Amino acid sequence: MSLSKPRLSFWQIINMNVGFFGIQYSFGLQQSAVNPIYDFLGAKPDEIPWLNLAGPLTGLLVQPIIGALSDKTWHPKFGRRKPFFFIGAIMCSIALFLFPFSSELWMAAGLLWILDAGNNTAMEPYRAFVADKLDVSQQPVGFQAQSFFTGFGQTLANFSLFLFPMIVVGYTGKIPNWVFASFMLGAVCSIGSVWWSMKTTPEIPPTEEELREIKSKPLNVLSPFIDVFSAIKDMPKIMWQLALVYLFQWYALFCYWQNSSKSIAKSVYDATPDNKELYEKAVSLAGSVNGWYNIITFLTAFALVGFARKYSPKWVHFVCLVIAGLGFIAFPFIENRALLYVAISGFGIGWASMMGIPYLMVVSQIPKERYGVYMGIINMMIVIPMLIQTMTFGYILKHFFNNDSGKAILFAGILLLIAALFTTLIKFKKPVGDIVLPAAPPGH
């Protein structure tokens, strides 16, 4: 990329991140709809973590490799990062379209592998795309724009679980018909939003020096693995410190996503998945509650940029984790539906931080020619805790929590408070160049 990056307007930054909306709609369905589908297909509570193995395992294998490949890629017409998140979006759309037709657990689990491979192919090249396009003063706004679209995309995904059951009734096989509507909309959003960003946002061509570097190290089967291991060896200390935070943070989030519907079923409806009528109501309410936390996410995402400028990203992330942890701790004890929205608002604020603020601490510490591989390694720091969770939490849930989903979410809250404690140990140096907010859009 050239050394001098043109400053982008607010709407240009928005356009380049619209594709994140579709990726996160897909991820929102994965969080809130896939596990209820497993329940409808007859999965036991302690089987759910294993059935979610696709997410962390494909993330561990795919993202750092794709990130390394995108660092070494350049095509005058197709660019560097765009081919990867376009292919990822196509894979997501295909998997979302087919998912409601699952008739057995093995089929749903297999499609989750395809869906996750697509999400992971798209995710980190998109993170690197922002780092490529924006100078240090605008990168915080770019990453928080992704946080905004994370909230927006997941809000639509979750509210589809709330609204479509009122409109689309009945069953096709074991699956409620509203699932078809939610996933078909997701298939359209995934490819459509990515196409929009590709159309409106050109990539910055590499310099002659960077092109020579790319050509001097041609791609082969081993080169991505060599790049990943080399980058880990040279990884800055702050990334190791962040990895400790992520260990507790992301283990906690998987506990919540796997258990939110069943926790609400128990606390609000005194029901289990065996009672299909009440459990459908619980899944619908969970969609509304999870949609609400994503509304909080996109409403607070840009505000966190200002707080990060004033107080540093480290302390913003600390406070957000504490608020999210306290919300999780209260969540399983709430019987009043309205109070569920209050408790989960804390996670909405925390989720806004998780999707953007940690990247502000890291991006200034890594070389720009290795943005892709390091964004992939950050994702390894996310998926390894998830992988550990899928392999361990089924046993913990069955033998220590008696398959009580409410206790699983309480446990998640405690883990977030531990993550907040480790955040205070991060040594963050403010980069040269202040965080600059773009001009507000007209009418604001």
Secondary structure, 3 states (H helix, E strand, C coil): CCCCCCCCCHHHHHHHHHHHHHHHHHHHHHHHCHHHHHHHCCCCHHHHHHHCCHHHHHHHHHHHHHHHHHHCCCECCCECCHHHHHHHHHHHHHHHHHHHHCCCHHHHHHHHHHHHHHHHHHHHHHHHHHHHHCCCCCHHHHHHHHHHHHHHHHHHHHHHHHHHHHHCCCEECCEEHHHHHHHHHHHHHHHHHHHHHHHHCCCCCCCHHHHHHHHHCCCCCCHHHHHHHHHHHCCCHHHHHHHHHHHHHHHHHHHHHHHHHHHHHHHHHCCCCCCHHHHHHHHHHHHHHHHHHHHHHHHHHHHHHHHHHHHCHHHHHHHHHHHHHHHHHHHHHCCCHHHHHHHHHHHHHHHHHHCCHHHHHHHCCCCHHHHHHHHHHHHHHHHHHHHHHHHHHHHHHHHCCCCCHHHHHHHHHHHHHHHHHHHCCCCCCCCCCCCCCCCCCCCC
